[in-house]
Amino acid sequence: MNGKLYEIPISEAMTTKLVIADKNSTITECAKTMTTNIVNSLIIVEDDNNNNNNNNNLVGIITSTDFATFFLRTISVLRL
């Protein structure tokens, strides 16, 4: 890693441990997966049923911030 900090490729800093969940997973399942794997985000995929290669299509990402926001919105609704 020689050179200026702003010239270092992002591949030097990124993680390659990708943890995925299916788009039909529940919030509880995703929270358990994130906790078990000690990650702050999950890649959300759906099966590509039209392809025999067992490929998954990226459909989104869920982060710990998304969970916190959802939680705060949910409890504020429950208090009304």
C-alpha positions in Angstrom: 0.0 0.0 0.0 2.4 2.7 -1.2 1.2 6.0 -2.4 -1.2 8.7 -1.3 -4.2 7.7 0.8 -6.7 9.0 -1.7 -5.1 6.8 -4.5 -5.5 3.5 -2.6 -8.0 1.2 -4.2 -11.2 0.6 -2.2 -10.5 -3.1 -2.5 -7.7 -2.5 0.1 -10.3 -1.4 2.7 -13.4 -3.4 1.9 -14.5 -6.6 3.4 -15.0 -9.6 1.2 -17.2 -11.5 3.7 -20.6 -11.0 2.2 -23.5 -12.1 4.2 -26.8 -12.5 2.3 -30.5 -12.9 3.0 -33.4 -13.7 0.8 -35.8 -10.9 0.1 -38.6 -12.9 1.8 -36.7 -13.3 5.1 -38.3 -11.8 8.1 -36.9 -8.9 10.1 -36.2 -11.2 13.0 -34.3 -13.6 10.7 -32.2 -10.8 9.3 -31.4 -9.4 12.8 -30.3 -12.9 13.9 -28.2 -13.3 10.8 -26.5 -10.0 11.4 -25.9 -10.7 15.1 -24.6 -14.2 14.5 -22.2 -13.0 11.8 -21.2 -9.8 13.6 -22.0 -7.6 10.5 -23.7 -4.2 10.2 -25.4 -5.0 6.9 -26.9 -7.7 4.8 -27.0 -8.0 1.1 -30.7 -8.8 0.1 -31.1 -11.1 -2.9 -33.8 -13.0 -4.7 -33.5 -16.2 -6.6 -33.2 -16.0 -10.4 -35.7 -18.8 -11.2 -35.4 -18.2 -14.9 -31.7 -19.2 -14.8 -30.3 -22.7 -14.2 -27.1 -21.3 -12.8 -28.4 -20.8 -9.2 -27.7 -17.1 -9.5 -29.1 -14.6 -7.0 -30.1 -11.1 -8.1 -29.2 -8.2 -5.8 -32.3 -6.4 -4.8 -31.1 -4.3 -1.8 -29.2 -3.9 1.4 -30.3 -3.7 5.0 -28.1 -2.0 7.6 -28.1 -1.6 11.3 -29.2 2.0 10.7 -32.2 0.8 8.8 -33.2 -1.4 11.8 -32.8 1.4 14.2 -35.0 3.7 12.0 -37.6 1.0 11.6 -37.6 0.4 15.4 -38.0 4.1 16.2 -40.8 4.5 13.7 -42.6 1.4 15.0 -42.5 2.4 18.7 -43.7 5.9 17.9 -46.7 4.4 16.0 -47.4 2.1 18.9 -47.4 5.0 21.4 -50.2 6.9 19.5 
